[in-house]
Amino acid sequence: MKLDPFYLIVDSAAWIERLVPLGVRLVQLRIKTMDEAGLRAEISKAKALCAQHECQLIINDHWRLAIEEGCDFVHLGQEDLQTANLSRIRAAGVRLGLSTHDRVELETAMFAEPDYVALGPIYPTILKKMKWAPQGFERISEWKSRVAPMPLVAIGGLNPDRLDGVFAAGADSAAVVTDITLNDDPEARTREWIEKTDQWR
């Protein structure tokens, strides 16, 4: 499986409606706190938008709703992995991405036989408080040697200027949240990411 090198992560279908039409080919909908009815509506809208623009949608955490809404890709953190029904996810034909931050988590992830593994944070990140130090390029290379030929996603503190090193170290895709969503011009920044990652497409 091949992932687009530009992996956008947003917290609403409104962001997807705003940015995916610019040429985004891979997006994760990551909503942490919302009631089920609201989540279902967001997932449904995101799915329709991504289908319209030929963009792969990945649903973070909410694997049951993803299955019920006919989505074909979910991403789980380590805590969510402990309670997820992997057999049900696989039976539904849903692909799976997993987060990792250390070697123990990587072992756990590999046992689950995911479709890709994410490593973070590569650089310091403001998205959430992390107990892990920045991973750096050597860790990317180590992870890639462990997971290949499975795609490796790098995440955490990334921006266009840091992508050359990330991909040279072995990452297949670079995930981004705040560098775009907190930018003064998210559309222009999205276009910059698309243009920068085109060489690895």
Rosetta constraint file for C-alpha pairs under 8 A:
AtomPair CA 1 CA 115 HARMONIC 7.41 0.50
AtomPair CA 1 CA 150 HARMONIC 7.16 0.50
AtomPair CA 1 CA 151 HARMONIC 7.21 0.50
AtomPair CA 2 CA 151 HARMONIC 6.66 0.50
AtomPair CA 3 CA 26 HARMONIC 7.58 0.50
AtomPair CA 3 CA 151 HARMONIC 6.86 0.50
AtomPair CA 3 CA 172 HARMONIC 7.06 0.50
AtomPair CA 3 CA 173 HARMONIC 6.45 0.50
AtomPair CA 4 CA 25 HARMONIC 6.48 0.50
AtomPair CA 4 CA 26 HARMONIC 6.14 0.50
AtomPair CA 4 CA 172 HARMONIC 7.87 0.50
AtomPair CA 4 CA 173 HARMONIC 6.22 0.50
AtomPair CA 4 CA 201 HARMONIC 6.39 0.50
AtomPair CA 5 CA 172 HARMONIC 5.92 0.50
AtomPair CA 5 CA 173 HARMONIC 3.82 0.50
AtomPair CA 5 CA 174 HARMONIC 5.77 0.50
AtomPair CA 5 CA 197 HARMONIC 6.01 0.50
AtomPair CA 5 CA 198 HARMONIC 7.87 0.50
AtomPair CA 5 CA 200 HARMONIC 6.35 0.50
AtomPair CA 5 CA 201 HARMONIC 6.20 0.50
AtomPair CA 6 CA 24 HARMONIC 7.52 0.50
AtomPair CA 6 CA 25 HARMONIC 7.56 0.50
AtomPair CA 6 CA 26 HARMONIC 6.74 0.50
AtomPair CA 6 CA 173 HARMONIC 5.87 0.50
AtomPair CA 6 CA 174 HARMONIC 5.51 0.50
AtomPair CA 6 CA 175 HARMONIC 6.43 0.50
AtomPair CA 6 CA 176 HARMONIC 7.92 0.50
AtomPair CA 6 CA 193 HARMONIC 6.91 0.50
AtomPair CA 6 CA 194 HARMONIC 6.63 0.50
AtomPair CA 6 CA 197 HARMONIC 6.25 0.50
AtomPair CA 7 CA 25 HARMONIC 7.86 0.50
AtomPair CA 7 CA 26 HARMONIC 5.24 0.50
AtomPair CA 7 CA 27 HARMONIC 5.75 0.50
AtomPair CA 7 CA 28 HARMONIC 7.51 0.50
AtomPair CA 7 CA 173 HARMONIC 6.36 0.50
AtomPair CA 7 CA 174 HARMONIC 5.65 0.50
AtomPair CA 7 CA 175 HARMONIC 4.38 0.50
AtomPair CA 7 CA 176 HARMONIC 6.34 0.50
AtomPair CA 8 CA 24 HARMONIC 7.57 0.50
AtomPair CA 8 CA 26 HARMONIC 6.31 0.50
AtomPair CA 8 CA 27 HARMONIC 4.67 0.50
AtomPair CA 8 CA 28 HARMONIC 6.26 0.50
AtomPair CA 8 CA 175 HARMONIC 5.73 0.50
AtomPair CA 8 CA 176 HARMONIC 5.30 0.50
AtomPair CA 8 CA 177 HARMONIC 6.46 0.50
AtomPair CA 9 CA 27 HARMONIC 5.61 0.50
AtomPair CA 9 CA 28 HARMONIC 4.63 0.50
AtomPair CA 9 CA 29 HARMONIC 6.19 0.50
AtomPair CA 9 CA 30 HARMONIC 6.67 0.50
AtomPair CA 9 CA 175 HARMONIC 6.83 0.50
AtomPair CA 9 CA 176 HARMONIC 5.96 0.50
AtomPair CA 9 CA 177 HARMONIC 5.17 0.50
AtomPair CA 10 CA 15 HARMONIC 6.33 0.50
AtomPair CA 10 CA 16 HARMONIC 7.24 0.50
AtomPair CA 10 CA 27 HARMONIC 7.42 0.50
AtomPair CA 10 CA 28 HARMONIC 6.28 0.50
AtomPair CA 10 CA 29 HARMONIC 5.43 0.50
AtomPair CA 10 CA 30 HARMONIC 5.90 0.50
AtomPair CA 10 CA 177 HARMONIC 6.37 0.50
AtomPair CA 10 CA 181 HARMONIC 7.55 0.50
AtomPair CA 11 CA 15 HARMONIC 7.21 0.50
AtomPair CA 11 CA 29 HARMONIC 5.60 0.50
AtomPair CA 11 CA 30 HARMONIC 4.84 0.50
AtomPair CA 11 CA 31 HARMONIC 5.03 0.50
AtomPair CA 12 CA 16 HARMONIC 6.80 0.50
AtomPair CA 12 CA 29 HARMONIC 6.48 0.50
AtomPair CA 12 CA 30 HARMONIC 7.44 0.50
AtomPair CA 12 CA 31 HARMONIC 6.92 0.50
AtomPair CA 12 CA 42 HARMONIC 6.71 0.50
AtomPair CA 13 CA 17 HARMONIC 6.11 0.50
AtomPair CA 13 CA 29 HARMONIC 7.43 0.50
AtomPair CA 13 CA 42 HARMONIC 5.56 0.50
AtomPair CA 13 CA 43 HARMONIC 7.31 0.50
AtomPair CA 13 CA 45 HARMONIC 6.25 0.50
AtomPair CA 13 CA 46 HARMONIC 4.97 0.50
AtomPair CA 14 CA 18 HARMONIC 6.19 0.50
AtomPair CA 15 CA 19 HARMONIC 6.01 0.50
AtomPair CA 15 CA 20 HARMONIC 7.97 0.50
AtomPair CA 16 CA 20 HARMONIC 5.26 0.50
AtomPair CA 16 CA 27 HARMONIC 7.77 0.50
AtomPair CA 16 CA 46 HARMONIC 6.55 0.50
AtomPair CA 16 CA 49 HARMONIC 7.29 0.50
AtomPair CA 16 CA 50 HARMONIC 7.81 0.50
AtomPair CA 17 CA 21 HARMONIC 6.96 0.50
AtomPair CA 17 CA 46 HARMONIC 7.67 0.50
AtomPair CA 17 CA 49 HARMONIC 6.53 0.50
AtomPair CA 18 CA 187 HARMONIC 7.87 0.50
AtomPair CA 19 CA 23 HARMONIC 7.77 0.50
AtomPair CA 19 CA 24 HARMONIC 6.98 0.50
AtomPair CA 19 CA 186 HARMONIC 7.90 0.50
AtomPair CA 19 CA 187 HARMONIC 6.38 0.50
AtomPair CA 19 CA 190 HARMONIC 7.13 0.50
AtomPair CA 20 CA 24 HARMONIC 4.64 0.50
AtomPair CA 20 CA 25 HARMONIC 7.25 0.50
AtomPair CA 20 CA 27 HARMONIC 7.89 0.50
AtomPair CA 20 CA 50 HARMONIC 7.28 0.50
AtomPair CA 20 CA 53 HARMONIC 7.07 0.50
AtomPair CA 20 CA 55 HARMONIC 7.30 0.50
AtomPair CA 21 CA 53 HARMONIC 6.24 0.50
AtomPair CA 22 CA 187 HARMONIC 7.60 0.50
AtomPair CA 22 CA 190 HARMONIC 7.60 0.50
AtomPair CA 22 CA 191 HARMONIC 6.93 0.50
AtomPair CA 23 CA 53 HARMONIC 7.89 0.50
AtomPair CA 23 CA 191 HARMONIC 7.88 0.50
AtomPair CA 23 CA 194 HARMONIC 7.32 0.50
AtomPair CA 24 CA 55 HARMONIC 6.48 0.50
AtomPair CA 24 CA 194 HARMONIC 7.19 0.50
AtomPair CA 25 CA 54 HARMONIC 6.75 0.50
AtomPair CA 25 CA 55 HARMONIC 4.18 0.50
AtomPair CA 25 CA 56 HARMONIC 5.89 0.50
AtomPair CA 26 CA 55 HARMONIC 5.51 0.50
AtomPair CA 26 CA 56 HARMONIC 4.75 0.50
AtomPair CA 26 CA 57 HARMONIC 6.21 0.50
AtomPair CA 26 CA 58 HARMONIC 7.71 0.50
AtomPair CA 27 CA 55 HARMONIC 7.16 0.50
AtomPair CA 27 CA 56 HARMONIC 6.29 0.50
AtomPair CA 27 CA 57 HARMONIC 5.24 0.50
AtomPair CA 27 CA 58 HARMONIC 6.15 0.50
AtomPair CA 28 CA 57 HARMONIC 5.81 0.50
AtomPair CA 28 CA 58 HARMONIC 4.47 0.50
AtomPair CA 28 CA 59 HARMONIC 5.70 0.50
AtomPair CA 28 CA 60 HARMONIC 6.57 0.50
AtomPair CA 29 CA 43 HARMONIC 7.65 0.50
AtomPair CA 29 CA 46 HARMONIC 7.70 0.50
AtomPair CA 29 CA 57 HARMONIC 7.30 0.50
AtomPair CA 29 CA 58 HARMONIC 6.26 0.50
AtomPair CA 29 CA 59 HARMONIC 5.16 0.50
AtomPair CA 29 CA 60 HARMONIC 5.97 0.50
AtomPair CA 30 CA 59 HARMONIC 6.58 0.50
AtomPair CA 30 CA 60 HARMONIC 4.93 0.50
AtomPair CA 30 CA 61 HARMONIC 7.60 0.50
AtomPair CA 31 CA 39 HARMONIC 7.70 0.50
AtomPair CA 31 CA 60 HARMONIC 7.19 0.50
AtomPair CA 34 CA 38 HARMONIC 6.16 0.50
AtomPair CA 34 CA 39 HARMONIC 6.08 0.50
AtomPair CA 35 CA 39 HARMONIC 6.18 0.50
AtomPair CA 36 CA 40 HARMONIC 6.01 0.50
AtomPair CA 37 CA 41 HARMONIC 6.28 0.50
AtomPair CA 38 CA 42 HARMONIC 6.19 0.50
AtomPair CA 39 CA 43 HARMONIC 6.05 0.50
AtomPair CA 40 CA 44 HARMONIC 6.03 0.50
AtomPair CA 40 CA 65 HARMONIC 6.64 0.50
AtomPair CA 40 CA 69 HARMONIC 7.49 0.50
AtomPair CA 41 CA 45 HARMONIC 6.15 0.50
AtomPair CA 42 CA 46 HARMONIC 6.01 0.50
AtomPair CA 43 CA 47 HARMONIC 5.98 0.50
AtomPair CA 43 CA 59 HARMONIC 7.70 0.50
AtomPair CA 43 CA 66 HARMONIC 7.37 0.50
AtomPair CA 43 CA 69 HARMONIC 7.31 0.50
AtomPair CA 44 CA 48 HARMONIC 6.33 0.50
AtomPair CA 44 CA 69 HARMONIC 6.48 0.50
AtomPair CA 45 CA 49 HARMONIC 6.23 0.50
AtomPair CA 46 CA 50 HARMONIC 6.08 0.50
AtomPair CA 46 CA 57 HARMONIC 7.57 0.50
AtomPair CA 47 CA 51 HARMONIC 6.12 0.50
AtomPair CA 47 CA 57 HARMONIC 6.64 0.50
AtomPair CA 47 CA 71 HARMONIC 7.06 0.50
AtomPair CA 48 CA 52 HARMONIC 6.21 0.50
AtomPair CA 49 CA 53 HARMONIC 6.40 0.50
AtomPair CA 50 CA 54 HARMONIC 5.79 0.50
AtomPair CA 50 CA 55 HARMONIC 4.70 0.50
AtomPair CA 50 CA 56 HARMONIC 6.46 0.50
AtomPair CA 50 CA 57 HARMONIC 6.29 0.50
AtomPair CA 51 CA 55 HARMONIC 6.30 0.50
AtomPair CA 51 CA 56 HARMONIC 7.81 0.50
AtomPair CA 57 CA 71 HARMONIC 7.53 0.50
AtomPair CA 57 CA 72 HARMONIC 7.80 0.50
AtomPair CA 57 CA 73 HARMONIC 6.75 0.50
AtomPair CA 58 CA 71 HARMONIC 7.75 0.50
AtomPair CA 58 CA 72 HARMONIC 7.52 0.50
AtomPair CA 58 CA 73 HARMONIC 4.83 0.50
AtomPair CA 58 CA 74 HARMONIC 5.05 0.50
AtomPair CA 58 CA 75 HARMONIC 6.50 0.50
AtomPair CA 59 CA 63 HARMONIC 7.14 0.50
AtomPair CA 59 CA 66 HARMONIC 6.44 0.50
AtomPair CA 59 CA 71 HARMONIC 7.69 0.50
AtomPair CA 59 CA 73 HARMONIC 6.36 0.50
AtomPair CA 59 CA 74 HARMONIC 4.59 0.50
AtomPair CA 59 CA 75 HARMONIC 6.04 0.50
AtomPair CA 60 CA 74 HARMONIC 5.71 0.50
AtomPair CA 60 CA 75 HARMONIC 4.70 0.50
AtomPair CA 60 CA 76 HARMONIC 6.05 0.50
AtomPair CA 61 CA 74 HARMONIC 6.96 0.50
AtomPair CA 61 CA 75 HARMONIC 6.05 0.50
AtomPair CA 61 CA 76 HARMONIC 5.09 0.50
AtomPair CA 61 CA 77 HARMONIC 7.16 0.50
AtomPair CA 61 CA 80 HARMONIC 6.48 0.50
AtomPair CA 62 CA 66 HARMONIC 6.17 0.50
AtomPair CA 62 CA 74 HARMONIC 7.67 0.50
AtomPair CA 63 CA 67 HARMONIC 6.16 0.50
AtomPair CA 63 CA 74 HARMONIC 6.13 0.50
AtomPair CA 63 CA 84 HARMONIC 7.67 0.50
AtomPair CA 63 CA 89 HARMONIC 7.33 0.50
AtomPair CA 64 CA 68 HARMONIC 6.27 0.50
AtomPair CA 65 CA 69 HARMONIC 5.93 0.50
AtomPair CA 66 CA 70 HARMONIC 6.18 0.50
AtomPair CA 66 CA 71 HARMONIC 5.02 0.50
AtomPair CA 66 CA 72 HARMONIC 7.45 0.50
AtomPair CA 66 CA 73 HARMONIC 7.79 0.50
AtomPair CA 66 CA 74 HARMONIC 7.18 0.50
AtomPair CA 67 CA 71 HARMONIC 5.76 0.50
AtomPair CA 67 CA 72 HARMONIC 7.35 0.50
AtomPair CA 67 CA 89 HARMONIC 7.40 0.50
AtomPair CA 67 CA 92 HARMONIC 6.71 0.50
AtomPair CA 67 CA 94 HARMONIC 7.43 0.50
AtomPair CA 71 CA 94 HARMONIC 7.25 0.50
AtomPair CA 72 CA 93 HARMONIC 6.68 0.50
AtomPair CA 72 CA 94 HARMONIC 4.42 0.50
AtomPair CA 72 CA 95 HARMONIC 6.06 0.50
AtomPair CA 73 CA 94 HARMONIC 5.12 0.50
AtomPair CA 73 CA 95 HARMONIC 4.54 0.50
AtomPair CA 73 CA 96 HARMONIC 5.84 0.50
AtomPair CA 73 CA 97 HARMONIC 7.74 0.50
AtomPair CA 74 CA 94 HARMONIC 6.98 0.50
AtomPair CA 74 CA 95 HARMONIC 6.31 0.50
AtomPair CA 74 CA 96 HARMONIC 5.18 0.50
AtomPair CA 74 CA 97 HARMONIC 6.29 0.50
AtomPair CA 75 CA 96 HARMONIC 5.74 0.50
AtomPair CA 75 CA 97 HARMONIC 4.47 0.50
AtomPair CA 75 CA 98 HARMONIC 5.66 0.50
AtomPair CA 75 CA 99 HARMONIC 7.69 0.50
AtomPair CA 76 CA 80 HARMONIC 5.68 0.50
AtomPair CA 76 CA 81 HARMONIC 5.83 0.50
AtomPair CA 76 CA 96 HARMONIC 7.54 0.50
AtomPair CA 76 CA 97 HARMONIC 6.33 0.50
AtomPair CA 76 CA 98 HARMONIC 5.10 0.50
AtomPair CA 76 CA 99 HARMONIC 6.50 0.50
AtomPair CA 77 CA 81 HARMONIC 6.08 0.50
AtomPair CA 77 CA 98 HARMONIC 5.89 0.50
AtomPair CA 77 CA 99 HARMONIC 5.00 0.50
AtomPair CA 77 CA 100 HARMONIC 7.60 0.50
AtomPair CA 78 CA 82 HARMONIC 6.60 0.50
AtomPair CA 78 CA 98 HARMONIC 7.24 0.50
AtomPair CA 78 CA 99 HARMONIC 6.37 0.50
AtomPair CA 78 CA 100 HARMONIC 7.17 0.50
AtomPair CA 78 CA 105 HARMONIC 7.13 0.50
AtomPair CA 78 CA 109 HARMONIC 7.91 0.50
AtomPair CA 79 CA 83 HARMONIC 7.27 0.50
AtomPair CA 80 CA 84 HARMONIC 6.03 0.50
AtomPair CA 81 CA 98 HARMONIC 7.94 0.50
AtomPair CA 85 CA 89 HARMONIC 6.36 0.50
AtomPair CA 86 CA 90 HARMONIC 6.08 0.50
AtomPair CA 86 CA 112 HARMONIC 7.75 0.50
AtomPair CA 87 CA 91 HARMONIC 5.97 0.50
AtomPair CA 88 CA 92 HARMONIC 6.20 0.50
AtomPair CA 89 CA 93 HARMONIC 6.71 0.50
AtomPair CA 89 CA 94 HARMONIC 5.55 0.50
AtomPair CA 89 CA 95 HARMONIC 7.68 0.50
AtomPair CA 90 CA 94 HARMONIC 5.61 0.50
AtomPair CA 90 CA 95 HARMONIC 7.13 0.50
AtomPair CA 95 CA 114 HARMONIC 7.40 0.50
AtomPair CA 95 CA 115 HARMONIC 6.11 0.50
AtomPair CA 96 CA 114 HARMONIC 5.14 0.50
AtomPair CA 96 CA 115 HARMONIC 5.27 0.50
AtomPair CA 96 CA 116 HARMONIC 6.89 0.50
AtomPair CA 97 CA 114 HARMONIC 5.67 0.50
AtomPair CA 97 CA 115 HARMONIC 5.70 0.50
AtomPair CA 97 CA 116 HARMONIC 4.84 0.50
AtomPair CA 97 CA 117 HARMONIC 5.73 0.50
AtomPair CA 97 CA 118 HARMONIC 7.25 0.50
AtomPair CA 98 CA 109 HARMONIC 6.37 0.50
AtomPair CA 98 CA 114 HARMONIC 6.63 0.50
AtomPair CA 98 CA 116 HARMONIC 6.63 0.50
AtomPair CA 98 CA 117 HARMONIC 5.08 0.50
AtomPair CA 98 CA 118 HARMONIC 6.01 0.50
AtomPair CA 99 CA 109 HARMONIC 7.75 0.50
AtomPair CA 99 CA 117 HARMONIC 6.10 0.50
AtomPair CA 99 CA 118 HARMONIC 4.75 0.50
AtomPair CA 99 CA 119 HARMONIC 6.24 0.50
AtomPair CA 99 CA 120 HARMONIC 7.76 0.50
AtomPair CA 100 CA 105 HARMONIC 5.28 0.50
AtomPair CA 100 CA 106 HARMONIC 5.59 0.50
AtomPair CA 100 CA 109 HARMONIC 7.27 0.50
AtomPair CA 100 CA 117 HARMONIC 7.00 0.50
AtomPair CA 100 CA 118 HARMONIC 5.84 0.50
AtomPair CA 100 CA 119 HARMONIC 5.12 0.50
AtomPair CA 100 CA 120 HARMONIC 6.79 0.50
AtomPair CA 101 CA 105 HARMONIC 6.37 0.50
AtomPair CA 101 CA 106 HARMONIC 7.41 0.50
AtomPair CA 101 CA 119 HARMONIC 5.76 0.50
AtomPair CA 101 CA 120 HARMONIC 5.63 0.50
AtomPair CA 101 CA 121 HARMONIC 7.32 0.50
AtomPair CA 101 CA 132 HARMONIC 6.94 0.50
AtomPair CA 102 CA 106 HARMONIC 6.28 0.50
AtomPair CA 103 CA 107 HARMONIC 6.26 0.50
AtomPair CA 104 CA 108 HARMONIC 6.37 0.50
AtomPair CA 105 CA 109 HARMONIC 6.03 0.50
AtomPair CA 106 CA 110 HARMONIC 6.06 0.50
AtomPair CA 107 CA 111 HARMONIC 6.28 0.50
AtomPair CA 108 CA 112 HARMONIC 6.72 0.50
AtomPair CA 109 CA 113 HARMONIC 6.84 0.50
AtomPair CA 109 CA 114 HARMONIC 6.91 0.50
AtomPair CA 109 CA 117 HARMONIC 7.45 0.50
AtomPair CA 110 CA 114 HARMONIC 6.71 0.50
AtomPair CA 110 CA 147 HARMONIC 7.73 0.50
AtomPair CA 115 CA 150 HARMONIC 6.48 0.50
AtomPair CA 115 CA 151 HARMONIC 7.38 0.50
AtomPair CA 116 CA 150 HARMONIC 5.62 0.50
AtomPair CA 116 CA 151 HARMONIC 4.96 0.50
AtomPair CA 116 CA 152 HARMONIC 5.94 0.50
AtomPair CA 116 CA 153 HARMONIC 7.27 0.50
AtomPair CA 117 CA 147 HARMONIC 7.50 0.50
AtomPair CA 117 CA 150 HARMONIC 7.51 0.50
AtomPair CA 117 CA 151 HARMONIC 6.64 0.50
AtomPair CA 117 CA 152 HARMONIC 5.21 0.50
AtomPair CA 117 CA 153 HARMONIC 6.15 0.50
AtomPair CA 118 CA 152 HARMONIC 5.72 0.50
AtomPair CA 118 CA 153 HARMONIC 4.35 0.50
AtomPair CA 118 CA 154 HARMONIC 5.80 0.50
AtomPair CA 118 CA 155 HARMONIC 6.98 0.50
AtomPair CA 119 CA 140 HARMONIC 7.34 0.50
AtomPair CA 119 CA 143 HARMONIC 7.81 0.50
AtomPair CA 119 CA 152 HARMONIC 7.35 0.50
AtomPair CA 119 CA 153 HARMONIC 6.18 0.50
AtomPair CA 119 CA 154 HARMONIC 5.19 0.50
AtomPair CA 119 CA 155 HARMONIC 6.19 0.50
AtomPair CA 120 CA 134 HARMONIC 7.26 0.50
AtomPair CA 120 CA 135 HARMONIC 6.43 0.50
AtomPair CA 120 CA 154 HARMONIC 6.11 0.50
AtomPair CA 120 CA 155 HARMONIC 4.94 0.50
AtomPair CA 120 CA 156 HARMONIC 5.52 0.50
AtomPair CA 121 CA 125 HARMONIC 6.75 0.50
AtomPair CA 121 CA 130 HARMONIC 7.99 0.50
AtomPair CA 121 CA 132 HARMONIC 7.40 0.50
AtomPair CA 121 CA 133 HARMONIC 7.35 0.50
AtomPair CA 121 CA 134 HARMONIC 5.25 0.50
AtomPair CA 121 CA 135 HARMONIC 5.93 0.50
AtomPair CA 121 CA 154 HARMONIC 7.66 0.50
AtomPair CA 121 CA 155 HARMONIC 5.60 0.50
AtomPair CA 121 CA 156 HARMONIC 4.10 0.50
AtomPair CA 121 CA 157 HARMONIC 6.94 0.50
AtomPair CA 122 CA 134 HARMONIC 5.00 0.50
AtomPair CA 122 CA 135 HARMONIC 4.67 0.50
AtomPair CA 122 CA 136 HARMONIC 5.22 0.50
AtomPair CA 122 CA 137 HARMONIC 7.48 0.50
AtomPair CA 122 CA 154 HARMONIC 6.67 0.50
AtomPair CA 122 CA 155 HARMONIC 5.99 0.50
AtomPair CA 122 CA 156 HARMONIC 5.10 0.50
AtomPair CA 122 CA 157 HARMONIC 6.57 0.50
AtomPair CA 122 CA 158 HARMONIC 7.49 0.50
AtomPair CA 123 CA 134 HARMONIC 4.84 0.50
AtomPair CA 123 CA 135 HARMONIC 6.84 0.50
AtomPair CA 123 CA 136 HARMONIC 6.80 0.50
AtomPair CA 123 CA 156 HARMONIC 5.47 0.50
AtomPair CA 123 CA 157 HARMONIC 4.69 0.50
AtomPair CA 123 CA 158 HARMONIC 6.81 0.50
AtomPair CA 124 CA 133 HARMONIC 7.56 0.50
AtomPair CA 124 CA 134 HARMONIC 5.68 0.50
AtomPair CA 124 CA 156 HARMONIC 6.52 0.50
AtomPair CA 124 CA 157 HARMONIC 5.42 0.50
AtomPair CA 125 CA 129 HARMONIC 7.93 0.50
AtomPair CA 125 CA 156 HARMONIC 5.31 0.50
AtomPair CA 125 CA 157 HARMONIC 4.61 0.50
AtomPair CA 126 CA 157 HARMONIC 7.50 0.50
AtomPair CA 126 CA 178 HARMONIC 7.76 0.50
AtomPair CA 127 CA 177 HARMONIC 7.62 0.50
AtomPair CA 127 CA 178 HARMONIC 6.77 0.50
AtomPair CA 135 CA 139 HARMONIC 5.76 0.50
AtomPair CA 135 CA 140 HARMONIC 7.47 0.50
AtomPair CA 136 CA 140 HARMONIC 6.80 0.50
AtomPair CA 137 CA 141 HARMONIC 6.43 0.50
AtomPair CA 137 CA 165 HARMONIC 7.13 0.50
AtomPair CA 137 CA 166 HARMONIC 6.46 0.50
AtomPair CA 137 CA 169 HARMONIC 5.61 0.50
AtomPair CA 138 CA 142 HARMONIC 6.25 0.50
AtomPair CA 138 CA 169 HARMONIC 7.04 0.50
AtomPair CA 139 CA 143 HARMONIC 6.01 0.50
AtomPair CA 140 CA 144 HARMONIC 6.10 0.50
AtomPair CA 140 CA 154 HARMONIC 7.50 0.50
AtomPair CA 140 CA 166 HARMONIC 7.56 0.50
AtomPair CA 140 CA 169 HARMONIC 5.92 0.50
AtomPair CA 140 CA 170 HARMONIC 6.18 0.50
AtomPair CA 140 CA 171 HARMONIC 6.52 0.50
AtomPair CA 141 CA 145 HARMONIC 6.28 0.50
AtomPair CA 141 CA 169 HARMONIC 5.17 0.50
AtomPair CA 141 CA 170 HARMONIC 5.37 0.50
AtomPair CA 141 CA 171 HARMONIC 7.72 0.50
AtomPair CA 142 CA 146 HARMONIC 6.47 0.50
AtomPair CA 143 CA 147 HARMONIC 6.17 0.50
AtomPair CA 143 CA 152 HARMONIC 7.66 0.50
AtomPair CA 144 CA 148 HARMONIC 5.59 0.50
AtomPair CA 144 CA 151 HARMONIC 8.00 0.50
AtomPair CA 144 CA 152 HARMONIC 6.31 0.50
AtomPair CA 144 CA 170 HARMONIC 5.91 0.50
AtomPair CA 144 CA 171 HARMONIC 6.97 0.50
AtomPair CA 147 CA 151 HARMONIC 7.40 0.50
AtomPair CA 147 CA 152 HARMONIC 7.28 0.50
AtomPair CA 148 CA 152 HARMONIC 7.89 0.50
AtomPair CA 151 CA 171 HARMONIC 7.56 0.50
AtomPair CA 151 CA 172 HARMONIC 5.67 0.50
AtomPair CA 151 CA 173 HARMONIC 7.53 0.50
AtomPair CA 152 CA 170 HARMONIC 7.71 0.50
AtomPair CA 152 CA 171 HARMONIC 5.26 0.50
AtomPair CA 152 CA 172 HARMONIC 5.30 0.50
AtomPair CA 152 CA 173 HARMONIC 6.51 0.50
AtomPair CA 153 CA 171 HARMONIC 5.87 0.50
AtomPair CA 153 CA 172 HARMONIC 5.97 0.50
AtomPair CA 153 CA 173 HARMONIC 4.71 0.50
AtomPair CA 153 CA 174 HARMONIC 5.64 0.50
AtomPair CA 153 CA 175 HARMONIC 6.67 0.50
AtomPair CA 154 CA 166 HARMONIC 7.30 0.50
AtomPair CA 154 CA 171 HARMONIC 6.03 0.50
AtomPair CA 154 CA 172 HARMONIC 7.82 0.50
AtomPair CA 154 CA 173 HARMONIC 6.30 0.50
AtomPair CA 154 CA 174 HARMONIC 4.93 0.50
AtomPair CA 154 CA 175 HARMONIC 6.05 0.50
AtomPair CA 155 CA 174 HARMONIC 6.04 0.50
AtomPair CA 155 CA 175 HARMONIC 4.87 0.50
AtomPair CA 155 CA 176 HARMONIC 6.54 0.50
AtomPair CA 156 CA 175 HARMONIC 7.46 0.50
AtomPair CA 156 CA 176 HARMONIC 7.19 0.50
AtomPair CA 157 CA 176 HARMONIC 7.70 0.50
AtomPair CA 157 CA 179 HARMONIC 7.70 0.50
AtomPair CA 158 CA 162 HARMONIC 6.12 0.50
AtomPair CA 158 CA 163 HARMONIC 7.16 0.50
AtomPair CA 158 CA 174 HARMONIC 7.50 0.50
AtomPair CA 158 CA 175 HARMONIC 7.47 0.50
AtomPair CA 158 CA 176 HARMONIC 6.31 0.50
AtomPair CA 158 CA 179 HARMONIC 7.18 0.50
AtomPair CA 159 CA 163 HARMONIC 6.72 0.50
AtomPair CA 159 CA 176 HARMONIC 7.56 0.50
AtomPair CA 159 CA 179 HARMONIC 6.20 0.50
AtomPair CA 160 CA 192 HARMONIC 7.36 0.50
AtomPair CA 160 CA 193 HARMONIC 6.06 0.50
AtomPair CA 160 CA 196 HARMONIC 6.56 0.50
AtomPair CA 162 CA 166 HARMONIC 6.58 0.50
AtomPair CA 163 CA 167 HARMONIC 6.12 0.50
AtomPair CA 163 CA 174 HARMONIC 7.51 0.50
AtomPair CA 163 CA 197 HARMONIC 7.91 0.50
AtomPair CA 164 CA 168 HARMONIC 6.00 0.50
AtomPair CA 165 CA 169 HARMONIC 6.06 0.50
AtomPair CA 166 CA 170 HARMONIC 6.81 0.50
AtomPair CA 166 CA 171 HARMONIC 5.93 0.50
AtomPair CA 166 CA 174 HARMONIC 7.73 0.50
AtomPair CA 167 CA 171 HARMONIC 4.76 0.50
AtomPair CA 167 CA 172 HARMONIC 6.49 0.50
AtomPair CA 167 CA 173 HARMONIC 7.68 0.50
AtomPair CA 176 CA 180 HARMONIC 7.08 0.50
AtomPair CA 177 CA 181 HARMONIC 6.11 0.50
AtomPair CA 178 CA 182 HARMONIC 5.10 0.50
AtomPair CA 178 CA 183 HARMONIC 7.32 0.50
AtomPair CA 179 CA 183 HARMONIC 5.99 0.50
AtomPair CA 179 CA 189 HARMONIC 7.89 0.50
AtomPair CA 180 CA 185 HARMONIC 7.93 0.50
AtomPair CA 180 CA 186 HARMONIC 5.09 0.50
AtomPair CA 180 CA 187 HARMONIC 7.99 0.50
AtomPair CA 180 CA 189 HARMONIC 5.90 0.50
AtomPair CA 180 CA 190 HARMONIC 6.45 0.50
AtomPair CA 181 CA 186 HARMONIC 5.90 0.50
AtomPair CA 182 CA 186 HARMONIC 7.30 0.50
AtomPair CA 183 CA 189 HARMONIC 7.11 0.50
AtomPair CA 185 CA 189 HARMONIC 6.28 0.50
AtomPair CA 186 CA 190 HARMONIC 5.98 0.50
AtomPair CA 187 CA 191 HARMONIC 6.30 0.50
AtomPair CA 188 CA 192 HARMONIC 6.23 0.50
AtomPair CA 189 CA 193 HARMONIC 6.28 0.50
AtomPair CA 190 CA 194 HARMONIC 6.24 0.50
AtomPair CA 191 CA 195 HARMONIC 6.11 0.50
AtomPair CA 192 CA 196 HARMONIC 6.00 0.50
AtomPair CA 193 CA 197 HARMONIC 6.03 0.50
AtomPair CA 194 CA 198 HARMONIC 6.11 0.50
AtomPair CA 197 CA 201 HARMONIC 6.68 0.50
